[in-house]
Amino acid sequence: MVIEQHQETTARGTSNDLIPVFDGHNDTLLSLGRTGRSFFEHGEAGHLDLPRARAGGLAGGFFAVFIPDPPSLAEPAASQEEDPASIADRYRDPQAFPPPMPLAYAQREALRTIAALYRLEAASVGAARVVRTAAEIRRCLVEGVLAMELHIEGAEAIDPELDALDVFYAAGLRSLGIVWSRPNRFAHGVPFAFPSSPDTGPGLTDLGKELVRACNQRRIMLDLSHLNEAGFWDVAALSDAPLVATHANAHALVPSSRNLTDRQLAAIRDSGGLVGVNFHVGFLRPDGAGDAETPLIRIAEQVEYLLEKLGPTGVALGSDFDGATMPAALGDVAGLPRLLDALRAHGFDDATLRAVAYDNWLGVLERTWGA
Ligand SMILES: [Zn+2]
């Protein structure tokens, strides 16, 4: 349906506004769980629901399973949006092993969220589908079905024996972020800081290295977003898969700890990997401020710079919908056509727009998962 709509608009010679978008990261499952809002009704809260996804041409994306801080650690109103730095502070000590998150708690939360994803799929009556292969994503694009890829952001729910990895894989897991912005038993996440190098602490633990090998064997994509630089280089040395950061930007333009240095970008390029451009204003603005009054040209500049460093197949989108502060000009997922217009106005041709909007994701997933 998405493609038919696009053909209609092209035939009228109007705009590119329904180029489909496959997106590298959203926290919508977390948002739905926290707010109780419906995925199937057009809402104002959050950034993504099915009606708004259709309005914006969202064809699918990575739906993250994120384990919030255990209640005993969280301040009464703590959330990622409100004060990420204070949350990260509690985890910053690299000596804090075992990490302050009980495995049973993390697994319970992961099960709850994965179950929520499958309940969404069932309740969608065919409008949304959990996908495990690039071919399934392509089919969803043709059929106008929202493709939902099961991603885990932060491996706290995976036990040292990696039993949960196999169970999650069987449940559809095809990509894993080793860490969020806190340490766990596998690696050290980069605390949110500006300006800051991403080189904030030690590399992977021995167990982290085992996890990388295990993911390679199962062809689970490893997401390097939120990983500190030492951990990044450990993965680069070990992994036989393309290096991918699903939602991060270029450090040369915006010196946030969450963005990637030119050296990291070169390693990603050499591996046949990819970066999904993050729309969070704090990772887009040269001053690092969390100000929603951030023009869409900041996203265009990131796309341009990353294309220069990564080549034409190395750049895609990784919005961070429902997990970050979006530019006001974008608003939510329904604003994607405005972003594509801004990219076109910046000088990208139709082929480049389509590559960045969906095709580069499909390419790197095929290289990682197999065609
Ligand atoms: Zn994230």
Residues whose N, C-alpha, C, O or C-beta is under 5 A from the ligand:
A	BS01	ZN	none
